Amino acid sequence: MIILVMGVSGSGKSTIGQLLADSLHWEFSDADSFHSAENIEKMRHGIPLNDLDRMPWLLALQQAIQQWLQENKNMVLACSALKASYRQVLVLDEERVKLVYLKGAFELIQKRLQMRQSHFMSKKLLKSQFDALEEPSGAITADIFAPPEVVVQQIRTALGI
């Protein structure tokens, strides 16, 4: 199974994803590591990516997901996946790729981003992320206001694992 943990920057995808993977003894991967150097530089400078910028990144993620599915590998993937069209590229098998949406208020996430150190994503891009966000239907939705350990347990309970 692949658990795709999605949400805007600062929602806790990497933190929750890593904790979830650790609790399950699964591997963890962060979609940020699939970005090109050009995309990272754009985001570092507060320039939002467009769909054209994201397509090679999405296709690289799709290829990784395809390989994990072929290998029957259990993975947790942290990935923004803000738009329904992006999720269509990534959710190759609805039975084996489960979507978890980390949902939180703009103000809470903005506060988190202000405290975050050494990440390429500019705080200036949060509004554009919320503007682009198409909340998923049929996903497990986790309220990020709770402590990370509680969120992980809620996800595990919802997935029955």
Backbone as CSV, one residue per row, in Angstrom:
resi,resn,N_x,N_y,N_z,CA_x,CA_y,CA_z,C_x,C_y,C_z
1,MET,0.841,-1.180,0.000,0.000,0.000,0.000,0.887,1.243,0.000
2,ILE,0.400,2.266,-0.654,1.069,3.564,-0.641,0.102,4.552,-0.005
3,ILE,0.582,5.263,0.997,-0.216,6.303,1.638,0.358,7.634,1.177
4,LEU,-0.452,8.386,0.456,-0.042,9.686,-0.052,-0.583,10.740,0.914
5,VAL,0.323,11.397,1.648,-0.033,12.417,2.620,0.074,13.766,1.924
6,MET,-1.075,14.443,1.762,-1.110,15.669,0.973,-1.572,16.857,1.796
7,GLY,-1.281,18.053,1.270,-1.704,19.299,1.885,-0.785,20.422,1.448
8,VAL,-1.105,21.622,1.886,-0.304,22.790,1.522,1.021,22.763,2.282
9,SER,1.946,23.590,1.850,3.231,23.720,2.524,2.995,24.142,3.971
10,GLY,3.661,23.458,4.893,3.514,23.793,6.307,2.414,23.030,7.018
11,SER,1.692,22.169,6.287,0.605,21.410,6.915,1.120,20.221,7.710
12,GLY,2.391,19.880,7.542,2.981,18.789,8.306,3.156,17.504,7.531
13,LYS,3.152,17.585,6.205,3.261,16.378,5.378,4.503,15.563,5.712
14,SER,5.644,16.213,5.784,6.894,15.493,6.051,6.920,14.957,7.477
15,THR,6.519,15.768,8.437,6.524,15.343,9.843,5.559,14.189,10.068
16,ILE,4.321,14.363,9.642,3.300,13.319,9.824,3.661,12.095,8.994
17,GLY,4.092,12.319,7.759,4.456,11.207,6.882,5.574,10.359,7.460
18,GLN,6.616,11.004,7.971,7.738,10.260,8.553,7.301,9.519,9.811
19,LEU,6.517,10.179,10.681,6.026,9.520,11.900,5.134,8.332,11.559
20,LEU,4.286,8.504,10.551,3.398,7.427,10.123,4.209,6.250,9.589
21,ALA,5.170,6.550,8.723,6.023,5.492,8.167,6.777,4.766,9.287
22,ASP,7.328,5.519,10.223,8.058,4.905,11.333,7.148,4.000,12.156
23,SER,5.923,4.468,12.423,5.009,3.679,13.253,4.586,2.387,12.564
24,LEU,4.611,2.395,11.224,4.228,1.204,10.450,5.436,0.356,10.048
25,HIS,6.642,0.880,10.289,7.888,0.235,9.829,7.908,0.155,8.296
26,TRP,7.453,1.242,7.670,7.443,1.382,6.217,8.504,2.392,5.819
27,GLU,8.762,2.468,4.511,9.663,3.498,3.988,8.894,4.801,3.791
28,PHE,9.640,5.897,3.848,9.081,7.233,3.657,9.806,7.913,2.509
29,SER,9.062,8.646,1.710,9.650,9.448,0.645,8.958,10.806,0.625
30,ASP,9.722,11.836,0.336,9.182,13.192,0.265,9.227,13.657,-1.194
31,ALA,8.085,14.069,-1.701,7.995,14.499,-3.107,8.883,15.702,-3.396
32,ASP,9.259,16.453,-2.357,10.165,17.586,-2.579,11.467,17.133,-3.221
33,SER,11.900,15.918,-2.921,13.174,15.433,-3.471,13.066,15.104,-4.959
34,PHE,11.860,15.139,-5.509,11.660,14.866,-6.936,11.651,16.152,-7.769
35,HIS,11.683,17.321,-7.114,11.645,18.598,-7.845,12.969,18.861,-8.559
36,SER,12.876,19.519,-9.689,14.079,19.943,-10.410,14.716,21.123,-9.677
37,ALA,15.988,21.357,-9.956,16.696,22.495,-9.365,16.015,23.808,-9.757
38,GLU,15.498,23.867,-10.982,14.828,25.082,-11.455,13.564,25.359,-10.639
39,ASN,12.775,24.318,-10.387,11.562,24.502,-9.602,11.888,24.938,-8.178
40,ILE,12.909,24.348,-7.603,13.301,24.708,-6.234,13.722,26.172,-6.179
41,GLU,14.468,26.616,-7.161,14.894,28.024,-7.191,13.688,28.961,-7.325
42,LYS,12.733,28.598,-8.170,11.530,29.422,-8.301,10.827,29.559,-6.952
43,MET,10.620,28.429,-6.286,9.913,28.453,-5.003,10.712,29.210,-3.947
44,ARG,12.025,29.051,-3.966,12.887,29.757,-3.010,12.722,31.271,-3.160
45,HIS,12.487,31.709,-4.399,12.330,33.137,-4.674,10.874,33.599,-4.632
46,GLY,9.980,32.737,-4.169,8.581,33.133,-4.008,7.784,33.129,-5.290
47,ILE,8.269,32.428,-6.310,7.562,32.352,-7.590,6.754,31.054,-7.615
48,PRO,5.417,31.165,-7.692,4.601,29.938,-7.711,4.862,29.116,-8.973
49,LEU,4.851,27.807,-8.822,4.977,26.928,-9.986,3.648,26.865,-10.713
50,ASN,3.728,26.741,-12.041,2.504,26.539,-12.819,2.416,25.058,-13.202
51,ASP,1.330,24.699,-13.849,1.130,23.291,-14.208,2.234,22.769,-15.115
52,LEU,2.739,23.600,-15.983,3.819,23.191,-16.886,5.097,22.882,-16.092
53,ASP,5.391,23.718,-15.088,6.546,23.474,-14.216,6.394,22.147,-13.470
54,ARG,5.169,21.856,-13.054,4.928,20.681,-12.210,4.867,19.361,-12.983
55,MET,4.603,19.400,-14.286,4.371,18.160,-15.015,5.553,17.179,-14.959
56,PRO,6.797,17.587,-15.185,7.901,16.614,-15.076,8.000,16.033,-13.659
57,TRP,7.735,16.850,-12.657,7.750,16.404,-11.252,6.663,15.360,-11.028
58,LEU,5.465,15.640,-11.512,4.347,14.694,-11.351,4.633,13.379,-12.073
59,LEU,5.201,13.469,-13.251,5.502,12.243,-14.008,6.592,11.420,-13.322
60,ALA,7.570,12.094,-12.718,8.602,11.372,-11.968,7.989,10.684,-10.748
61,LEU,7.077,11.362,-10.080,6.377,10.765,-8.935,5.514,9.590,-9.386
62,GLN,4.822,9.762,-10.509,3.980,8.688,-11.037,4.833,7.444,-11.316
63,GLN,5.994,7.657,-11.901,6.888,6.540,-12.208,7.343,5.842,-10.919
64,ALA,7.670,6.618,-9.889,8.083,6.029,-8.609,6.934,5.231,-7.999
65,ILE,5.731,5.783,-8.034,4.560,5.096,-7.481,4.304,3.802,-8.243
66,GLN,4.411,3.876,-9.561,4.235,2.681,-10.392,5.222,1.579,-9.984
67,GLN,6.463,1.964,-9.780,7.503,0.994,-9.395,7.194,0.416,-8.010
68,TRP,6.808,1.265,-7.054,6.488,0.780,-5.709,5.318,-0.206,-5.745
69,LEU,4.325,0.098,-6.588,3.176,-0.806,-6.708,3.605,-2.145,-7.314
70,GLN,4.439,-2.084,-8.351,4.917,-3.320,-8.975,5.709,-4.171,-8.000
71,GLU,6.450,-3.518,-7.117,7.277,-4.227,-6.135,6.492,-4.584,-4.865
72,ASN,5.196,-4.222,-4.830,4.383,-4.419,-3.619,5.035,-3.798,-2.390
73,LYS,5.606,-2.630,-2.575,6.320,-1.937,-1.509,5.330,-1.082,-0.716
74,ASN,5.412,-1.140,0.603,4.618,-0.267,1.465,5.382,1.033,1.659
75,MET,4.746,2.137,1.276,5.411,3.443,1.298,4.471,4.506,1.835
76,VAL,5.063,5.510,2.456,4.358,6.741,2.779,5.039,7.829,1.964
77,LEU,4.245,8.559,1.185,4.756,9.627,0.323,4.131,10.947,0.735
78,ALA,4.969,11.908,1.115,4.510,13.267,1.410,4.541,14.055,0.111
79,CYS,3.388,14.580,-0.281,3.286,15.278,-1.570,2.144,16.272,-1.508
80,SER,2.367,17.491,-1.950,1.317,18.513,-1.881,0.051,18.082,-2.615
81,ALA,0.163,17.613,-3.848,-0.977,17.105,-4.634,-2.206,17.997,-4.475
82,LEU,-2.022,19.291,-4.692,-3.069,20.266,-4.388,-4.300,20.187,-5.286
83,LYS,-4.109,19.799,-6.524,-5.230,19.792,-7.475,-5.703,18.371,-7.772
84,ALA,-6.980,18.254,-8.077,-7.551,16.948,-8.431,-6.819,16.350,-9.632
85,SER,-6.441,17.186,-10.590,-5.749,16.675,-11.780,-4.386,16.083,-11.417
86,TYR,-3.708,16.639,-10.416,-2.424,16.085,-9.970,-2.651,14.723,-9.316
87,ARG,-3.692,14.651,-8.500,-3.985,13.391,-7.805,-4.369,12.297,-8.790
88,GLN,-5.011,12.677,-9.906,-5.349,11.688,-10.929,-4.091,11.075,-11.530
89,VAL,-3.040,11.856,-11.643,-1.766,11.359,-12.164,-1.117,10.408,-11.160
90,LEU,-1.327,10.654,-9.861,-0.606,9.932,-8.814,-1.343,8.722,-8.247
91,VAL,-2.653,8.789,-8.174,-3.418,7.686,-7.589,-3.711,6.683,-8.703
92,LEU,-2.766,5.775,-8.918,-2.830,4.835,-10.028,-3.742,3.640,-9.737
93,ASP,-3.997,3.399,-8.473,-4.803,2.251,-8.060,-5.471,2.636,-6.744
94,GLU,-6.766,2.942,-6.795,-7.458,3.450,-5.607,-7.501,2.451,-4.456
95,GLU,-7.339,1.177,-4.751,-7.323,0.170,-3.694,-5.985,0.149,-2.961
96,ARG,-4.913,0.510,-3.665,-3.568,0.381,-3.095,-2.873,1.710,-2.838
97,VAL,-3.451,2.803,-3.322,-2.917,4.145,-3.053,-3.992,4.899,-2.284
98,LYS,-3.703,5.178,-1.021,-4.666,5.841,-0.145,-4.254,7.288,0.066
99,LEU,-5.234,8.166,0.013,-5.006,9.599,0.125,-5.355,10.081,1.528
100,VAL,-4.420,10.797,2.142,-4.634,11.413,3.452,-4.424,12.912,3.286
101,TYR,-5.441,13.690,3.606,-5.404,15.150,3.460,-5.200,15.789,4.825
102,LEU,-4.091,16.512,4.978,-3.808,17.248,6.207,-4.402,18.646,6.071
103,LYS,-5.456,18.864,6.822,-6.243,20.097,6.694,-6.017,20.996,7.896
104,GLY,-5.810,22.273,7.615,-5.623,23.231,8.696,-5.939,24.635,8.244
105,ALA,-6.151,25.508,9.209,-6.475,26.907,8.935,-5.249,27.650,8.412
106,PHE,-5.489,28.621,7.547,-4.424,29.432,6.962,-3.542,30.026,8.058
107,GLU,-4.164,30.586,9.105,-3.429,31.268,10.166,-2.479,30.311,10.902
108,LEU,-2.951,29.110,11.203,-2.117,28.119,11.879,-0.917,27.744,11.018
109,ILE,-1.163,27.494,9.753,-0.080,27.084,8.856,0.892,28.237,8.622
110,GLN,0.367,29.439,8.512,1.223,30.608,8.344,2.167,30.756,9.550
111,LYS,1.636,30.537,10.743,2.453,30.616,11.961,3.546,29.545,11.935
112,ARG,3.184,28.339,11.494,4.175,27.258,11.392,5.286,27.619,10.414
113,LEU,4.904,28.176,9.269,5.908,28.531,8.255,6.850,29.611,8.756
114,GLN,6.338,30.527,9.575,7.188,31.594,10.110,8.247,31.032,11.052
115,MET,7.960,29.897,11.688,8.915,29.279,12.609,9.854,28.297,11.902
116,ARG,9.525,27.916,10.674,10.298,26.890,9.969,11.628,27.447,9.474
117,GLN,12.661,26.642,9.627,14.016,27.018,9.204,14.451,26.136,8.030
118,SER,15.289,26.646,7.197,16.021,25.906,6.155,15.153,25.043,5.236
119,HIS,14.061,25.606,4.753,13.268,24.926,3.733,13.189,25.859,2.535
120,PHE,13.264,25.286,1.339,13.305,26.120,0.139,11.994,26.838,-0.157
121,MET,10.885,26.325,0.343,9.584,26.901,0.020,9.416,28.253,0.708
122,SER,9.209,29.295,-0.084,9.030,30.633,0.462,7.682,30.740,1.181
123,LYS,7.693,31.433,2.322,6.454,31.674,3.075,5.449,32.466,2.226
124,LYS,5.974,33.237,1.269,5.120,34.068,0.413,4.177,33.237,-0.451
125,LEU,4.475,31.949,-0.620,3.686,31.110,-1.522,2.485,30.456,-0.854
126,LEU,2.299,30.655,0.453,1.197,29.977,1.140,-0.156,30.364,0.552
127,LYS,-0.373,31.639,0.304,-1.668,32.058,-0.249,-1.912,31.404,-1.606
128,SER,-0.886,31.342,-2.446,-1.060,30.719,-3.766,-1.357,29.228,-3.619
129,GLN,-0.806,28.607,-2.572,-1.097,27.187,-2.338,-2.563,27.009,-1.938
130,PHE,-3.042,27.841,-1.038,-4.451,27.759,-0.647,-5.366,28.077,-1.835
131,ASP,-4.954,29.031,-2.678,-5.751,29.364,-3.871,-5.830,28.179,-4.830
132,ALA,-4.748,27.438,-4.960,-4.695,26.296,-5.890,-5.346,25.044,-5.307
133,LEU,-5.453,24.971,-3.980,-5.941,23.768,-3.314,-7.369,23.423,-3.722
134,GLU,-7.529,22.199,-4.189,-8.853,21.617,-4.438,-8.982,20.483,-3.439
135,GLU,-9.761,20.718,-2.382,-9.869,19.712,-1.331,-10.391,18.404,-1.916
136,PRO,-9.751,17.302,-1.543,-10.140,16.008,-2.119,-11.421,15.469,-1.501
137,SER,-12.175,14.774,-2.315,-13.314,14.036,-1.776,-12.882,12.577,-1.683
138,GLY,-13.370,11.892,-0.689,-13.031,10.487,-0.545,-11.694,10.226,0.118
139,ALA,-11.007,11.269,0.556,-9.722,11.097,1.243,-9.961,11.012,2.744
140,ILE,-9.008,10.464,3.444,-9.004,10.554,4.901,-8.552,11.971,5.214
141,THR,-9.351,12.706,5.972,-9.004,14.077,6.322,-8.590,14.120,7.784
142,ALA,-7.418,14.686,8.020,-6.887,14.799,9.377,-6.719,16.272,9.720
143,ASP,-7.253,16.680,10.855,-7.137,18.053,11.340,-5.752,18.218,11.962
144,ILE,-4.956,19.120,11.414,-3.567,19.263,11.853,-3.428,20.042,13.148
145,PHE,-4.531,20.482,13.730,-4.463,21.194,15.000,-4.009,20.259,16.123
146,ALA,-4.330,18.975,15.982,-3.953,17.982,16.995,-2.441,17.740,16.954
147,PRO,-1.868,17.246,18.056,-0.434,16.903,18.045,-0.145,15.827,16.993
148,PRO,1.069,15.835,16.414,1.405,14.890,15.340,1.135,13.426,15.689
149,GLU,1.451,13.012,16.908,1.240,11.616,17.293,-0.243,11.251,17.257
150,VAL,-1.094,12.210,17.626,-2.543,11.985,17.596,-3.026,11.892,16.150
151,VAL,-2.504,12.766,15.297,-2.869,12.744,13.877,-2.487,11.402,13.260
152,VAL,-1.285,10.922,13.573,-0.832,9.627,13.041,-1.770,8.515,13.498
153,GLN,-2.153,8.522,14.762,-3.053,7.482,15.261,-4.422,7.565,14.591
154,GLN,-4.911,8.783,14.354,-6.193,8.950,13.655,-6.124,8.385,12.239
155,ILE,-5.004,8.629,11.566,-4.823,8.106,10.202,-4.789,6.579,10.231
156,ARG,-4.027,6.030,11.139,-3.930,4.572,11.239,-5.300,3.953,11.531
157,THR,-6.055,4.561,12.404,-7.385,4.070,12.735,-8.290,4.126,11.509
158,ALA,-8.256,5.252,10.782,-9.089,5.415,9.585,-8.724,4.387,8.514
159,LEU,-7.439,4.036,8.423,-6.990,3.062,7.435,-7.145,1.617,7.929
160,GLY,-7.371,1.473,9.217,-7.484,0.125,9.789,-6.157,-0.602,9.874
161,ILE,-5.060,0.159,10.066,-3.721,-0.459,10.154,-2.978,0.025,11.401
